[in-house]
């Protein structure tokens, strides 16, 4: 195996060539790695992964590699994934995984569960995005925090803040608690907020059933606006920057690109209180991350809006620890460690 410090260190990623709808985290990570001297970044295809040599294989959401739009496509992918794991094992190529989620996805097949658990056992090194991500004792890991999105969104014009507007944006899933947010807004009298209260929900639901649920909970309240569709980056910037407060009422929040997106666009966020969100609040400075305990209530929403208005002029959120150049270098160091571990 080539020395990882020599030119031509090949990093095979699990994501394909980015498209306009690709998660910006993936795109910016790829750019930060491709900019490093001596590194060849390779995006994913089954042919590349199975037939071409690489020094490290980096996977983000392995469940994507074993799922398909039909049973036949899923079966083909699962066979290819098993072959990929075997090849990595035989060639002693390290498998590095970024721990985006703590648990396996719900509603997947037994075969998918078995393959993902096998991949977990064969993982050489894990990358944690925050200090609260627990890794089993004896399993090597590196901490590389999630990068910011300031540079990514800088090319898009921002909107003027609409007083009293709270916004949820992003893919709408059950665990994100958007139904609860619509209920809370509907139950909050306008006179609780000077100038009135409104809610914008902007993002594509994960199912038609969830979309119908949101429409029912919103009812006929004219203050609730549902934009249940995929947003391109320009539209996303308008939706986020028009908000006086971004609300992300996730039932479980471990890593949130949504919170970092809002902060990158200099918009305060209301999120559930836990170790991760409290650490984020300490990191970025006062007045930007507001938290609540338990289930979201009207008092939490009203209190956060009043707090945002009372904070006065505050410095922009401090995201200096989330520079992408530093993230690229940290990933390369993690890959080098993984290669050394695989050799030993």
N, C-alpha and C positions, 0 to 999 in steps of 0.2 A: 504494500500500500504506500502511495506517495507520502512524503513528508508534508504535513498540513501547512508548514511555514513557507513552502516553495510555491512558485507561480503555478497557476492552474489548479488551485484547490477548488473542487467542484461541489457545490451545494445544490442538491436536488430538493426542491420544494414540493409540497403536496398540492399546491394550487396551480391551475392552468394559467396561460397567458391572460392577464387582466382584461376585463371588459368594462364598459361604462358602469355596470351595476356591481362591480366587484367591491368588496369591503375595503375602504381606504387603508385600514390597518395593513392588509396584505400588500397593497400596492406600495405603500411607503416603506415597509420592511424590505420588499424586494429592491426598491431603489437604493436604500441605504446599504444593502449588501453588494449590489452591483457596482457601487461607487468605490468599493474597497479594492486596493491594488492586489493583484494576484488571486482574486476570487472570481470564479465563473458561476454565475447564478443560472440555474436551469429550472424553468417552469415545468409543470407536470403534464405528461401524457403517459399512457401505459407503455408505449413503445420505449420512450426514454427511460422510464423507471426500471423496466425489466431488461433492456438490452444494452444500456450504456453505463459505463463505469461512473461512479461518483464517490466522493469521500465521506459524505454524510447525507442521510435522508431526514428531512425536517417535516414533520406532520403537524397540522393545526387542529382540524376537526376530522379525525379518522373515520367517523361515521359516514362522511360524504363518500368515501372511497368504497364503501360496501353497500350503498343504497342504489336503487335504480327506479326509473319511472314505471317499470313493468317487472313482474316476477322473473322473466327471462333475463332482462338487463341486470337485475340485481344479482342473479345467480352467476352471470358471466363476471361481473365485477368482484364478487366474492371469491371466485376461483382465482382471478388475477391477483387479488389482494393476498391470498394465501401463497401464491407463487412469489410475490414480492417479498413477503416476510421470510420465506425460505431462502431467497437469493441474498437478502441482507444478512441472514444468519450464516450462510455458507461462505460469503465473502468477508465476513467480519466487518461489515459496514455499519456504523452506529446509527441507531434510530433515535432521533431527538423529537420530543413532543412538547409543544406549548400547551400548558394546562389552562385552556380557556374556560372549561366547565369542570365542576367537581364530580358530577355524576354522569352515568351513561344516559343517552337520550331515552325518553319514554316512548312506548309503542313500537319498538323495533323487534325484529324476529329473533328467535333463539340462535339462529345461525349468525346473525349480526352480532349479538351479544358475545357469542363464543369467540368470534374473530377479533372483536375489540379487546376482549380480555387477553387473548393471546398476544396481540400487539402490545398491550400494557406490560405483560411479562417480559417481552423482548426489548422494551424501551431501555436504551442505554442511559439517557439523561433527560430530565424534565426541566422545562423553563417555566418558572412561576412569574406571574404578572404582578403579584403583590405579596407582601409578607404573610398574609393570612392564609395563603394556599398551603395546606398541609400535605407533606410528602412522607410516605412511610419511612421509618427509620432504616438507614442503610442504603436508601436509593438516592443516587447523586442528583443534585438539582442546582440550578442557578436562578437568581432573581434578576429579571430584566423588566423594568416597569413599562407599561403601555405608553407609547409615544403620543404626543399631542397632535392636533389637526390644524394648527394655525396656518401653516404654510399651504396645506391642502385647500383650505377654503378661502384663502386670501384673495383669490382672483374673482370672487363672486361678490356682487354688491349686497350690502346689508339693508335691512328694512328699518324704518323708524319704530321704536318701541310703542306698542299700543297699551296704554294704562289699563290694568286690570285683566290683561289677557294671560292665561296660563296655557301651556302647550305640552302635549306629549307627542313625540315623534319617533319614527323607527318601526321596524317590523312588529306588528301587534300579535302577541302570544298570550295565552291564558295566564302564565306565571307573572306577567308584567303588570297585572292589576288595573288595566285600563277601564274595565267595567266599573270598578270601585271608584275610580276618579270621576267618571261621568255621574255616578250616583251622588258623590260628595258635592260636586258643583251644582247639580240640580237641587240639592237640599240646602244650599247656602244662599240666604237672601241677598239681594243686590245691595241693600243698605249696609252690609257688613264691610264693604269695600268702597271707599270713596271713588266715584266715577263708574262704579259697576264692575261686574265680574263676567268674564267669558272664557270659554274653553275651546281650543283647537286640538283635535286629534288628527295627526297627519302620518299616515303609513299604511302599508298593506297588511290586512289581517291574514293569519295563517290558515284560516278556513272560512267558508261561507257561513257556517254556524256561528262563529265568533263575530263576524260582521253583523249578522242579524241580532245577536245579543247586544252589541253596542248601540244599534239603532233603537232597540227597545228601551235600554236604560237611558238613552238621551231623550227619548220621547219627543215631545213637541217643544221643548225648551229652546227658545230662539237664541239663547246664549251659548249653546253647544253646537259646534261646527265639526262635522266629520268629513275628512278627506281620506277615504279608505282606498288608497292607491300607492303604488311605488313613487317615491320622489327622487328626481334627479338632484344633483348637488346644488344647482342654482336655486331650485324650489326649496330644498331643505334649509339653505341659509336664510331664505326669506321667512320661512315658518319659524325658525328658531330665534332669529334676531328680532322678530316682531313681538316676541313674548316678553312680558315683564318678569315671568318666572317659568322655568321649565320644570315640570313635575314628572318624575319617573317612579311610580308607586310599585315597584317590583316586589313580589312576595319573597323572592330570593335575589339578592344582588351580591355578586362576588366580583366580577369584572364588568365594568360598564363603559363601553365605548360611547354610549349615549351621553353619560355625564361628562366625559372628556370632550365630546363634540360641543356641548353647550358651553363648557368653560373655555374651550378654544375660541368660541365666538363671543366670549365675554358676557354670557348670560348666567345668572344665578340658578341653582338647581335645588329642588326639594326631593330628598331621597330617604329611604328607610335607614334608621340608625343601626349600624353594626361596626365591627372593627375596621372594615375596609373604608366605609364612608367617613368615619371619624378621622381616620388617617389622612384621607383625601382632603378633608376640611382643614386639618392642621397644615398640610402641605401647601395649599394654594392661597391661604390667608383668609382673614375674617370677612364675613359678608357674602361669601360665594356659595358655600355648601350648607344648606339647611336640612335638618334631619327631624324625623318623628319616630316615636316608638309604637309598636303594635300596628293595628290597621289604620290606614289613613282616615282622618276625620276632618270635618269642616274647620274645626279650630286650628288644626295643623296648617291647612291651606291659608286661612286668613292670617294666622300668626306669621307665617313666612312672608306673605305679601307685605304686611305691615313692617316686618323687619327689614325687607329690601328697601322700602321707602324711607325708613328711619336711619339707614346706615350712612347716608351722605356719600361724599366722594371717597372712594377707596381705590387703592392701586389695582391694576388688572390682576387676574389670577396668576399666581406664580407657577408656571409650568416648565421652569428651567431644567428640572430634573428629568424631563421627558423629551429631550432632544433626540432626533432620529439619527444623527451622525453617531452619537454615543451609543444608541441602541444597536446600530449596525456593528460597531466594534465589539460590543458586549456579546452579540450573537456569535461573531467569529471566534471569540475567546471560548465561548461555550462549546462550539463545534470542535475546536482543537482539544478541549478537555475530553469530549466524547470519543474522539479518535484514540486518544491515549488510553481511555478506559476500555475501549473495544480491543485494543492490542493486548492489553494485560489480562 
